[in-house]
């Protein structure tokens, strides 16, 4: 089924309350793209010529060292804009972007998007809102995972992911983006063995279940942090 971007545009903070003519002109330069799980949307160091908007699916922005180790990760849920950092300045992508599930996006050429923002006060306000939410998520991640006990960092990381990308389903919360124990180990600053031990403990206690790297939180209150 063909996707009409106009059916989704109001879900994006950046486009809310903009003049209809402005949105119409911008969408004349929008292009739908679909990516399979595991495909790269772009690589760090490539020309930063597109701003993406996800309609469905999950992506991960990541920065990888020369040794192949992941140093920074950000998970993006549906109706996210990315990359948001570097507007008006960066000429190259500073992060790589990986499709964690099948993903449908549209993109707008960077120059057209930045031109629209620079000429519209409401768009600038919306960008500030987007960046403010990003700062809140980053601060929450630091605060949640800053704990001396490795096992507690794992619990707090799951709490962070619940807040970031969790989807409520009945009395459960699903973290729908597939995440490996290695990913969790990196983000919590511990070992894969520690993460695996904690996850098995949680499953044995009936706190979570896992299927194809998707985590279902069965007792959300256990993961409350604040």
C-alpha positions as CSV (number, residue, x, y, z in Angstrom):
1,X,0.0,0.0,0.0
2,X,1.4,3.4,-1.0
3,X,2.1,5.7,1.9
4,X,0.9,9.3,1.8
5,X,3.2,11.4,3.9
6,X,0.4,13.9,4.5
7,X,-1.3,11.3,6.6
8,X,1.6,11.3,9.0
9,X,3.0,14.8,9.0
10,X,1.2,16.1,12.1
11,X,2.8,13.3,14.2
12,X,6.2,15.1,13.8
13,X,6.8,17.9,16.3
14,X,8.8,19.9,13.7
15,X,5.8,20.2,11.4
16,X,3.2,21.0,14.0
17,X,1.4,24.4,13.6
18,X,3.3,25.3,10.5
19,X,1.4,27.1,7.7
20,X,-0.2,24.7,5.3
21,X,1.5,26.3,2.4
22,X,4.9,25.9,4.0
23,X,4.4,22.2,4.7
24,X,3.0,21.7,1.1
25,X,6.1,23.3,-0.4
26,X,8.4,21.3,1.8
27,X,6.7,18.0,0.9
28,X,7.3,18.6,-2.7
29,X,10.9,17.7,-1.9
30,X,10.1,14.7,0.3
31,X,11.0,11.2,-0.8
32,X,9.8,7.9,0.7
33,X,12.5,5.3,1.4
34,X,12.1,1.8,2.9
35,X,15.0,-0.1,4.6
36,X,15.2,-3.7,5.6
37,X,16.4,-4.7,9.1
38,X,20.2,-4.5,9.2
39,X,20.5,-2.0,6.3
40,X,22.4,1.3,6.8
41,X,20.6,4.5,6.1
42,X,23.9,6.4,6.1
43,X,27.5,6.1,7.4
44,X,29.5,8.6,9.5
45,X,31.6,10.7,7.2
46,X,29.2,10.6,4.3
47,X,27.9,13.9,2.9
48,X,25.1,15.1,5.2
49,X,22.6,15.8,2.4
50,X,19.4,14.3,3.8
51,X,17.2,14.8,6.9
52,X,15.2,11.7,7.7
53,X,11.8,11.3,9.3
54,X,10.7,7.8,10.4
55,X,7.1,6.7,9.8
56,X,7.5,3.2,11.3
57,X,10.2,0.9,12.6
58,X,13.3,1.6,14.7
59,X,16.7,2.9,13.9
60,X,19.9,3.3,15.9
61,X,22.4,6.1,15.4
62,X,25.8,4.9,16.4
63,X,29.4,6.0,16.4
64,X,32.0,3.2,15.8
65,X,35.7,3.4,16.6
66,X,38.5,2.4,14.2
67,X,38.7,-0.8,16.2
68,X,35.1,-1.6,15.4
69,X,33.7,-0.8,18.9
70,X,30.5,1.1,19.3
71,X,31.0,4.2,21.4
72,X,27.7,6.0,21.2
73,X,24.2,4.9,20.5
74,X,20.8,6.6,20.2
75,X,17.6,4.7,19.5
76,X,15.0,6.5,17.4
77,X,11.3,5.4,17.5
78,X,8.6,6.1,14.9
79,X,7.9,9.8,14.1
80,X,11.4,10.8,15.0
81,X,13.5,13.3,13.0
82,X,17.2,12.5,12.5
83,X,20.0,13.5,12.5
84,X,19.0,16.6,14.6
85,X,22.4,17.7,15.7
86,X,24.6,19.7,13.4
87,X,21.8,21.7,11.7
88,X,23.3,24.6,9.7
89,X,26.8,23.5,10.5
90,X,27.8,19.9,9.8
91,X,28.6,19.0,6.2
92,X,29.1,15.3,7.0
93,X,27.1,12.8,9.1
94,X,28.8,12.4,12.5
95,X,26.9,9.2,13.2
96,X,26.1,6.1,11.2
97,X,22.4,5.0,11.2
98,X,21.3,1.4,11.2
99,X,17.8,0.0,10.7
100,X,17.0,-2.2,13.7
101,X,13.7,-3.4,12.2
102,X,12.2,-2.9,8.8
103,X,11.8,0.9,8.5
104,X,9.8,3.3,6.4
105,X,11.0,6.9,6.3
106,X,10.9,9.9,4.1
107,X,13.7,12.3,3.7
108,X,14.0,16.0,2.7
109,X,17.2,17.4,1.2
110,X,19.2,19.1,4.0
111,X,19.4,22.5,2.1
112,X,15.6,22.6,1.6
113,X,14.9,21.7,5.2
114,X,17.3,24.2,6.7
115,X,16.1,26.9,4.4
116,X,12.5,26.3,5.6
117,X,13.6,26.4,9.3
118,X,15.6,29.6,8.8
119,X,12.6,31.4,7.4
120,X,9.9,30.2,9.8
121,X,9.8,31.2,13.5
122,X,7.4,28.4,14.4
123,X,9.7,25.8,12.8
124,X,12.6,27.2,14.9
125,X,10.4,26.9,18.1
126,X,9.6,23.3,17.1
127,X,13.3,22.5,16.6
128,X,14.0,23.8,20.1
129,X,11.3,21.5,21.4
130,X,12.9,18.5,19.6
131,X,16.3,19.4,20.9
132,X,15.0,19.9,24.4
133,X,13.4,16.4,24.4
134,X,16.7,15.0,23.3
135,X,18.6,16.7,26.1
136,X,16.1,15.4,28.6
137,X,16.6,11.8,27.3
138,X,20.4,12.1,27.4
139,X,20.3,13.5,30.9
140,X,17.9,10.7,32.0
141,X,20.2,8.1,30.5
142,X,23.2,9.5,32.4
143,X,21.3,9.7,35.6
144,X,19.7,6.3,35.3
145,X,22.9,4.4,34.5
146,X,25.2,6.3,36.9
147,X,25.3,3.7,39.6
148,X,28.3,1.8,41.2
149,X,26.6,-1.7,41.0
150,X,26.7,-3.3,37.6
151,X,23.5,-5.3,38.2
152,X,21.6,-2.1,39.2
153,X,22.9,-0.4,36.1
154,X,21.2,-3.1,34.0
155,X,17.9,-2.6,35.8
156,X,18.1,1.1,35.4
157,X,19.0,0.8,31.7
158,X,15.9,-1.2,31.1
159,X,14.0,1.6,32.9
160,X,15.5,4.1,30.6
161,X,14.6,2.1,27.5
162,X,11.0,1.8,28.8
163,X,10.8,5.6,29.0
164,X,12.5,6.1,25.6
165,X,10.9,3.5,23.3
166,X,8.6,1.4,25.4
167,X,5.1,0.6,24.1
168,X,2.3,-0.2,26.5
169,X,0.3,-3.3,25.7
170,X,-2.4,-4.2,28.3
171,X,-0.5,-4.4,31.6
172,X,2.8,-5.1,30.0
173,X,5.4,-2.8,28.3
174,X,7.2,-3.9,25.2
175,X,10.6,-2.7,24.1
176,X,10.0,-3.4,20.4
177,X,13.4,-2.6,19.1
178,X,15.6,-5.8,19.0
179,X,18.5,-5.3,21.5
180,X,21.3,-7.8,22.1
181,X,23.0,-8.5,25.4
182,X,26.1,-6.9,23.9
183,X,24.2,-3.7,23.2
184,X,22.9,-3.7,26.8
185,X,26.4,-4.3,28.1
186,X,27.8,-1.4,26.2
187,X,25.0,1.0,27.3
188,X,25.2,-0.1,30.9
189,X,29.0,-0.1,31.1
190,X,29.3,-3.7,32.1
191,X,30.0,-7.1,30.6
192,X,27.8,-9.3,28.4
193,X,28.0,-12.0,31.1
194,X,26.6,-9.7,33.7
195,X,23.7,-8.6,31.5
196,X,22.9,-12.2,30.5
197,X,22.9,-13.2,34.2
198,X,20.6,-10.3,35.1
199,X,18.2,-11.0,32.2
200,X,17.9,-14.7,33.1
201,X,17.3,-13.8,36.7
202,X,14.5,-11.4,35.6
203,X,13.0,-14.1,33.4
204,X,13.1,-16.7,36.2
205,X,11.3,-14.3,38.5
206,X,8.6,-13.6,35.9
207,X,9.6,-9.9,35.5
208,X,10.4,-10.0,31.8
209,X,10.2,-12.3,28.9
210,X,12.3,-12.2,25.7
211,X,11.6,-13.3,22.2
212,X,13.9,-12.6,19.2
213,X,15.7,-10.0,21.2
214,X,12.5,-8.1,22.0
215,X,12.0,-7.6,25.7
216,X,8.5,-7.6,27.3
217,X,8.4,-6.0,30.7
218,X,5.8,-8.0,32.7
219,X,6.2,-6.1,36.0
220,X,6.9,-2.5,35.0
221,X,6.9,-1.3,38.7
222,X,10.1,-3.3,39.3
223,X,11.9,-1.1,36.9
224,X,10.7,2.2,38.3
225,X,13.6,4.6,39.0
226,X,11.8,7.9,39.6
